[in-house]
Amino acid sequence: MTKEGTVRVLTRLGIGLTSLWLALSAASACELDRPIRLAGLDYDSAAFHTTMARTILEKGFGCKTERVPGATIPLVNGLARGDVDITMEIWLANPVQPWIDAERDRKVVRLGTTFPDATEGWYVPRALVEGPNAKAPTLRNVSDLVAHKALFPDPDNPSKGLFYNCVPGWQCELVNTKKLTAYGLEAHFTNVRPGASEALVAAIDSGLKRGRPVLFYHWSPSWLVGAHDLVKLEEPGFDREIWAKMLAEARPDRATAYPVSEVVIGANARFVDAAPKIATFLRAYRSSSAETSAALAAGRAAGISVEQAALRYMKEKPETWRRWVPAEIASRVANAL
């Protein structure tokens, strides 16, 4: 064997031993001898952050993980029982009742902040209300909608405009329906509530791409908000008492804007006690609504899945997630990526 060949063999052997050492080190880092169960919430931002957390747990800590699919309420109930260990999104401004009950009973714990600035509201395209060719420069507030309803025509009822709400059964669908009543818009707008979120988003996205006026509810972070230039219509400032009264009444006469929400990671209390190092990682976890929306929009434009978008973000923005874990954990993740 030539000198150069010997060097190549030794180099490959060194790389192999390094990879083996990293794998063995990662395998010994996990504090649990069973899979860690993460809530598989059925919307993009949660799937994005669940993928990042699973990647760090598997590649950095050497843990096995499982994704438990479902919707918010049953998954939070599972979190309280211990059937689920971690959920990456608890919206604190308007939390579901099972979370409130479980936190009161100390069955669950708040860890890191997935993002501190989640927002919800009613949107229109910016080009509709701003710029030299804007068709509705005076449309700024929900109180202006009656005068501009003809911009959003319902083809099945020309006397009304179209308002794209949420999927039936979501909390936002209930809130938006009450707002239509409270703002005096019920008689002027058709309350569109498709049966699936993809159908809803596809209808909105199609209208925006074609340059049509579209009035719709949405939230941030989301790929839709990240992909389009939008304006959120003004509403009366958030007032907790008015909000609670609106939710309690069948036909409220007053409403307010959605509150800006801090969204945190929730964990089962027994899991936190059993895995303090993993809990420390999750307490350090922090992103933002703008970062998440931009990453989701980039993934959508590239035609890749939300999970693939999360892995691409981790490769391109290591400075973000490296802050959450010790250097040796970060090195294992970077090596795996």
C-alpha positions in Angstrom: 0.0 0.0 0.0 1.3 3.5 -0.8 1.8 6.1 1.8 -1.1 8.1 0.3 -3.3 4.9 0.5 -2.4 4.4 4.1 -3.3 8.0 5.0 -6.7 7.6 3.3 -7.4 4.3 5.2 -6.4 5.9 8.5 -8.4 9.0 7.7 -11.5 6.9 7.0 -10.9 4.9 10.1 -10.6 8.1 12.1 -13.9 9.3 10.7 -15.5 6.0 11.4 -14.3 5.9 15.0 -15.4 9.5 15.5 -18.9 8.7 14.2 -19.0 5.6 16.4 -17.9 7.7 19.5 -20.6 10.3 18.7 -23.2 7.7 18.4 -22.2 6.0 21.6 -22.0 9.3 23.5 -25.5 10.3 22.2 -26.9 6.9 23.1 -25.7 7.4 26.7 -27.0 10.9 27.0 -30.8 10.2 27.1 -32.3 10.2 30.6 -35.2 7.9 29.7 -35.1 4.3 28.6 -38.4 4.6 26.7 -39.5 6.7 23.7 -40.3 10.4 24.5 -43.9 11.1 23.3 -44.5 14.4 21.6 -47.9 15.8 20.7 -48.5 15.7 16.9 -50.6 18.8 16.6 -52.4 19.0 13.3 -51.1 22.4 12.0 -47.8 23.6 10.4 -46.1 25.7 13.1 -46.5 23.0 15.7 -45.2 20.3 13.2 -42.3 22.5 12.4 -41.2 23.0 16.0 -42.0 19.3 16.9 -39.6 18.2 14.2 -36.8 20.5 15.5 -37.3 19.2 19.1 -37.4 15.6 17.9 -34.2 16.1 15.9 -32.3 17.5 18.9 -33.7 14.8 21.2 -32.8 12.0 18.8 -29.5 13.2 17.4 -28.2 15.2 20.3 -29.5 13.4 23.4 -29.7 9.9 21.8 -33.3 9.5 22.8 -36.0 7.6 20.9 -39.2 9.7 20.2 -42.7 9.1 19.1 -45.2 11.5 17.5 -48.7 11.1 19.0 -51.2 12.5 16.4 -54.3 14.4 17.4 -56.0 17.7 18.1 -55.3 20.2 20.9 -57.8 19.2 23.5 -57.3 15.4 23.5 -53.5 15.8 23.4 -53.5 18.2 26.3 -55.7 15.7 28.2 -53.0 13.1 27.3 -50.3 15.5 28.6 -52.0 15.7 32.0 -52.3 11.9 32.2 -48.8 11.2 31.1 -49.7 9.6 27.8 -47.9 12.5 26.1 -44.7 14.0 27.5 -44.3 17.3 25.5 -46.4 19.6 23.4 -44.6 22.3 21.6 -47.5 24.8 21.5 -49.7 26.0 24.3 -51.3 29.4 23.4 -51.5 31.2 26.7 -53.8 34.1 25.6 -56.7 31.7 25.1 -55.7 28.3 26.5 -58.0 25.3 26.3 -59.7 24.4 29.5 -57.9 21.1 30.0 -54.6 23.0 30.2 -56.0 25.4 32.7 -57.2 22.5 34.9 -54.0 20.5 34.6 -51.8 23.4 35.4 -53.9 24.2 38.4 -53.5 20.6 39.6 -49.7 20.8 38.9 -49.9 17.9 36.4 -48.2 20.0 33.7 -45.4 22.5 33.6 -44.6 25.4 31.3 -41.1 25.2 29.8 -39.6 27.3 27.0 -41.3 29.9 24.8 -41.9 28.6 21.3 -42.6 32.2 20.3 -43.7 35.1 22.4 -45.6 37.0 19.7 -48.3 34.8 18.1 -51.1 36.9 16.6 -54.5 36.3 15.1 -56.8 38.6 13.1 -58.7 39.5 10.0 -56.5 40.1 6.9 -56.8 41.7 3.5 -54.1 42.1 0.7 -51.9 45.1 1.2 -52.3 46.1 -2.4 -56.1 46.5 -1.8 -55.7 49.2 0.8 -52.2 50.8 0.1 -50.4 52.1 -3.0 -51.4 54.2 -6.1 -53.8 51.5 -7.4 -55.5 50.6 -4.1 -59.2 50.0 -4.6 -60.0 50.6 -0.9 -57.6 53.1 0.6 -60.2 53.9 3.4 -60.6 50.2 4.5 -58.6 50.1 7.7 -61.0 48.9 10.4 -63.6 46.2 10.7 -66.1 49.0 11.0 -65.3 49.9 7.4 -66.3 46.5 6.0 -70.0 47.1 5.4 -69.1 50.0 3.0 -66.7 47.8 1.2 -68.5 44.4 1.1 -68.9 44.6 -2.7 -65.2 44.1 -3.0 -65.5 40.5 -1.7 -68.6 39.3 -3.6 -70.3 36.0 -2.7 -71.1 34.4 -6.1 -74.1 32.6 -4.6 -75.5 35.7 -2.9 -74.4 39.0 -4.7 -75.8 41.1 -1.9 -73.2 39.8 0.5 -69.4 39.7 0.8 -67.4 36.6 1.6 -65.5 36.1 4.9 -63.3 33.1 5.2 -63.5 31.8 8.8 -61.9 28.7 10.3 -62.8 25.0 10.2 -65.8 24.1 12.3 -64.8 22.8 15.7 -61.8 25.1 16.0 -61.9 27.8 18.7 -61.2 30.5 16.2 -64.4 29.5 14.2 -66.5 30.1 17.3 -64.8 33.4 18.0 -65.0 34.8 14.5 -68.7 33.9 14.2 -69.4 35.8 17.4 -67.4 38.7 16.1 -69.4 38.9 12.9 -72.5 39.2 15.1 -70.9 41.8 17.5 -69.6 44.0 14.7 -72.9 44.0 12.8 -71.5 42.1 9.9 -73.6 38.9 10.0 -76.2 40.3 7.6 -73.6 41.6 5.2 -71.1 38.7 4.9 -71.4 35.0 4.2 -69.5 33.1 6.9 -67.4 30.6 4.9 -66.3 27.6 7.0 -64.7 24.8 4.9 -64.6 21.3 6.4 -60.8 21.0 6.1 -58.0 23.5 6.8 -56.2 22.7 3.5 -59.3 23.6 1.5 -59.6 26.8 3.4 -56.0 27.9 3.0 -56.0 26.8 -0.7 -59.0 29.1 -1.4 -57.4 32.0 0.3 -54.0 31.4 -1.3 -55.6 31.1 -4.8 -57.4 34.4 -4.4 -54.3 36.2 -3.2 -52.1 34.8 -6.0 -54.7 36.1 -8.6 -54.7 39.5 -7.1 -58.3 39.3 -6.0 -59.6 41.1 -2.8 -59.9 38.5 -0.1 -61.2 38.9 3.5 -60.1 36.2 5.9 -59.1 35.2 9.4 -55.6 33.8 9.9 -52.9 33.5 12.5 -49.2 34.0 12.6 -46.9 32.1 12.5 -48.0 30.4 9.3 -46.7 30.0 5.8 -49.6 32.0 4.4 -48.8 35.1 6.4 -45.1 34.6 5.6 -45.7 34.2 1.8 -48.1 37.2 1.2 -48.0 40.9 1.9 -51.0 41.4 4.1 -52.7 44.1 6.3 -54.5 43.1 9.5 -57.6 45.1 9.9 -57.9 47.2 13.1 -60.4 46.2 15.8 -61.1 47.6 19.3 -58.1 46.9 21.5 -58.1 43.7 23.4 -60.2 43.9 26.6 -60.3 40.8 28.8 -63.7 41.6 30.3 -65.3 42.3 26.9 -63.6 39.2 25.5 -65.0 36.9 28.2 -68.5 38.4 27.8 -68.3 37.9 24.1 -67.5 34.2 24.5 -70.2 33.7 27.1 -73.0 35.2 25.1 -74.8 33.6 22.2 -75.2 36.9 20.3 -72.8 39.4 21.7 -73.0 43.1 20.8 -69.3 43.9 21.6 -66.0 42.3 20.6 -62.3 43.1 20.7 -59.2 42.2 18.8 -57.5 38.9 19.5 -54.8 39.2 22.2 -51.1 38.8 21.2 -50.3 35.4 22.6 -47.2 33.9 24.2 -46.9 30.3 23.0 -45.0 28.0 25.4 -43.9 24.4 25.5 -46.0 22.3 27.9 -44.7 19.1 29.5 -46.0 16.5 31.9 -44.8 17.2 35.4 -43.5 13.7 36.0 -41.6 13.7 32.8 -39.8 17.0 33.8 -38.8 15.4 37.1 -37.5 12.3 35.3 -35.5 14.1 32.6 -34.1 17.4 34.1 -31.4 17.8 31.3 -34.0 17.5 28.6 -36.2 19.9 30.5 -33.3 22.4 30.7 -33.0 22.2 26.9 -36.8 22.8 26.4 -36.7 25.7 28.9 -34.0 27.4 26.7 -36.0 26.8 23.5 -37.1 30.1 21.9 -38.1 31.2 18.4 -40.3 33.9 17.0 -43.5 34.2 14.9 -41.6 36.0 12.0 -38.8 33.4 11.9 -41.3 30.5 11.8 -43.5 32.1 9.2 -40.5 32.8 6.9 -39.2 29.3 7.3 -42.7 27.8 6.5 -43.1 30.0 3.5 -39.7 29.1 2.2 -40.5 25.4 2.5 -43.8 25.9 0.8 -42.2 27.7 -2.1 -39.6 25.0 -2.4 -42.3 22.3 -2.5 -41.0 20.4 0.5 -42.9 19.2 3.6 -43.0 21.1 6.9 -40.7 18.5 8.4 -38.2 19.0 5.6 -38.5 22.7 6.0 -37.6 22.4 9.7 -34.5 20.3 8.9 -33.4 22.8 6.2 -33.9 25.7 8.7 -31.7 23.8 11.2 -28.9 23.4 8.6 -29.1 27.1 7.5 -29.6 28.7 11.0 -27.5 26.7 13.5 -26.9 29.8 15.5 -30.5 29.7 16.6 -30.8 26.1 18.1 -27.2 25.8 19.2 -28.0 28.3 22.0 -30.5 25.8 23.5 -28.1 23.0 24.3 -24.6 22.3 25.6 -21.8 22.4 23.0 -21.4 18.6 22.9 -25.1 18.1 22.2 -25.0 20.7 19.5 -22.0 19.0 17.8 -23.9 15.7 17.7 -26.9 17.4 16.0 -24.7 19.3 13.6 -22.9 16.1 12.7 -26.2 14.2 12.0 -27.6 17.1 9.9 
